[in-house]
Amino acid sequence: MNMLAILIQKELKAILLSPKFAATFATCAALILLSIYIGIQDYRAAVRQYEAAQQLNEQEMREQTSWRVVSSRVYRRPDAMQILVSGVNNDIGRLALVNAMESIKLRNS
């Protein structure tokens, strides 16, 4: 068992100290950080868009004069986890129209 431990230790040391490992590690770390930075920027843009749409919807509701034809838009709040991975965020809808004539369904993905 002692020889096996020495062999494993030597192999790990050779792998970790090689220039190929250092270059691969640096590249992967840079790509991960870049991906997170881009995810944060996308999330901030989605939050700004969500807040602007909410304000526009509230303004339209205040301007309604007849409650018989009123329709509203309900927006899906951006998910904070989309910073790490977008998943199905762009595939499912972002808003749903709510009125008396149609069923509620997410749209505009």
Secondary structure, DSSP 4 states (H G I P E B T S, - for coil): -HHHHHHHHHHHHHHHTSHHHHHHHHHHHHHHHHHHHHHHHHHHHHHHHHHHHHHHHHHHHHH---SSS--EEEEPPPPGGGGT--TTTTTS-SEEEE-SSS---EE--
